[in-house]
């Protein structure tokens, strides 16, 4: 991921927070027929270094058939993003140096993939993945709310995997190159957009 120093996010805790907040990642692997990209919810587990990513797929998923043990893989987590209109720039209107832009945040994790065919591991993984997403709810749902046999049958149809994170990088492209007046104007306009993501970007831009 090309990142100029101004937009680089290097704080590991900040990167982990973004990964927890936006767990649906694009996982890219090399297969026998080329690159394969899949959108999968991934659970970040602290395990020294940059941590581990854990996920699961159906046994019939191409990842199970084509992923080689220890193959290099890349997971990209993308947070909210929003189009930025040139008309929102206060100083830019006077200079005439105007161009549309797109504000966003993203995290890239690279590492090695390992498939895990273990029912106990899968149950622990699914429980943790669900618990994190349900934690803020008034009545959190858990695996215990499903029939035991249903869960057993479902798990038997899955394969787990782990990605040992070897490199971790992030990018926050949030108008840092603009003047303070331009940034405040962008935030003001994003807050008025219909898109919830645009408003989320405004929150990230606010001091």
N, C-alpha and C positions, 0 to 999 in steps of 0.2 A: 504494500500500500504506500504510494508516494505521499510523503508528508513533509512539508517545509517546517523548520524549527518553530515558527510562530504558532503553528496549529497542532503541534505534537503534544499528546498527553502521555507522560511517562510515569506518573504516579500509579503504582500497582494497585493500591487500595481503590483509587478512583476508577481504574479500568475494571476491577472486580465488581464494583458497585454497578457500573453500566451493564456488565454481563448478567448480573443478577436481575437487574431491572428489565432487560430486554433479552430473555433467554432463547427466543426463537432465532436460531442461527442458520446461516448458509454453510453447510459442511461440504467442502470440496475434496475429492480424493481422485487418485489416478487409478483407472481400471484397465482391463485388457483392451478396451475399445476407446480409451481416451479419458479425459476429465469427466467426472460425474459430480453434479452439485445437487444437494438435497436440503430442503428446509426442515430442520429438526429442533425440537426443544432440548436444550442441553443444560445439565446441572453442573455448576462449578463446585468442586470439592477441594478444600484446602489440603495440600499434601506436601508442603515444602516447595520451595522454588515458586513457580508461577501457578501451581496447582494442577488439578486434573479436570477434564471435562467428561461427564458421563452421559450416555444416551442409550436409546434402544430403537430397534426397527423390527418389522415383521420378518419371520424366517425366509419368506419368499422375496424379500427386498434385494435388489441388485447389490447393495453394499455387502451382504453376506456372501454372495457368490463370487464377487470380483475383488473385494478388498484383500490385499495380501497382508499377512501378519507383519506389523511393524512398518507398514507403508506410511509415507509422509502424507499428512492431511492438513487442511487449513479450515478454520471456522471463523466466519465473519459475523459479528454481532452489530446490527445497525439500530441505532436509537431513532428518535424523531427527526424528521427532516422537513424542510419547507422552502418553497420558491421565494426569492427576494426580488421584488420589482425595482428597477432603477429609479422609478419615480419616488421611492421612499428615501432616497439619499438627499439630505439637506445641502451639504457642501458640493455634492456631485452635480446638482442642478446648475450651480454657478460655473463649475469648471468644464462641463460638457463631457467629462470622462466617465461615461455611463455604460454599464453592461449588466444584464441580468446575472443573478447568482443563485446559489442553492446552499443553504445552511444545513449542517448535519453533524452527527457524532457517530463514530464507528470504532469498533475494536477488532483487531485481527490476532488470532491465536494460531500458531503453527506447532505441530508436534507429530507424534507417531501414534498410529491407531492400533488398538488391540481389541479383538472380539472376545466376548465373555458369554459362554453358554452355561449359566448357573442360575437356577431358579431362586435360590436364597438371595443372591446378589441382585437379581432383577426386582424382587419384592422390596428390598431395602431401597434400591434406586427409585422405583415408582412411588414409594411412600414419601421419600424425601422430595422428589420433584413436585408431587401433589401438595405436600404440606407447605412448601414455600409459596405456591400460588394461592393457596387457600387461607394463608395465615391472617390476612387482614379482614377476612369475612366474619360476619356476625355468627354464622353457624358453619364453620369449616367442614368441608366434606373430606373423608379419608377412605382408604381402601377398605376399612372395616365396615363401611356403610354398604358395601356390595356383598352379594352372596359369596361365601368362601369358595364354592366350586366354580363360580363364574371367574373369580380372580385367578384361580389355579389354571383353568382352561386358557385364559387370556395370556398368562405368563408363559405357558408352554408353546405358544405361537410366536414368541419374541426371542430376539438375540440382543444382548447388551453389548456395549462397547465403551472403551475409555480412550481418551486422547491425552497423552502426557504433554503438557504445554512446555515447549522448549524456548519459544520466543513469543513475546507479547508486546503489541504496540497499539496505540490509539491515536485518533484524530478528532479534534474538535474544531470544525470549520464554522465559526460563529461570528463572522464579521470583525475579527480582531484587527484586521488591516485597515478598517475604516476609522474615521474620526469619532469622538465621543458623541457628537451631535448626530451623526449618521446612525450610530448604533442605537441611540435612544429612539430615533425615528423608526428604525426597523422593528424594534421591540414593540413600539406603539402600534404599528400597522399589523404585526403578527398577532397581537392580542385581539385584534378585531376580525381576524380571518375566521371563516366557518370551520376550517379544519382543526380538529383537536390537536393534531401533530404540530401545526403551526403555533398554537398557543403553548405547547410543551417546549418548542424551540425558544419562544420568547422568555419562558421561565429560566431556561438554561443560559440565556444571554444576559439576564438581569444581574446587576452587581450583587 
